[in-house]
């Protein structure tokens, strides 16, 4: 099978996860850079991951399969930027330093220029590209826009009333006062107070408490 045929075949595999018109671009990059790409189950600690070549293994990228198509695209290109940054600079630069930001912007620009994304996503991505942070969920405006396209929108910490008891990752908290983007939340198991991001999605609300 030729390289072009592999790209077409792989783009069909990626089609269910990506916005229409972007699957070939992503597939071409992954094939040409010899990437072991995996669609992962939901991970609460990260949306995607990049691993550099090691002991004969190729570049490896994994992205959570539960993301909506626009979040999947942003996360995939985020990890692709880690790959190109490593190829150019090795481990001599910061993970999300200026070099990575420049790579992320360069990789996303062709998609922005094709005008195939919804206007709100394009605007949020353009703002994000001005100073891309470690993850899309670190940028409040981009996270809120991407979240609009989730089929099932969960409850965020910021949606709760003061004193509400909720669970995240199997731990129960009671909501306290707001501190800018975070809230003081008491861990009911150990009594300690933690600062929880208002944009954090809860797993369960204890309505009977």
Secondary structure, DSSP 4 states (H G I P E B T S, - for coil): --HHHHHHHHHHHHGGGS-TTSHHHHHHHHHHTTEEEEEEPP-SS-SEEEE--BTTB-EEEEEETTS-HHHHHHHHHHHHHHHHHHHHHTTSS-TTSHHHHHHHHHHHHHHHHTT-S-HHHHHHHHHHHHT--SSGGGSHHHHHHHHTT-SS---BGGGSPTT-EEEETTEEEEEEEEETTEEEEEETTT--EEEEETTPBPSEE-TT-
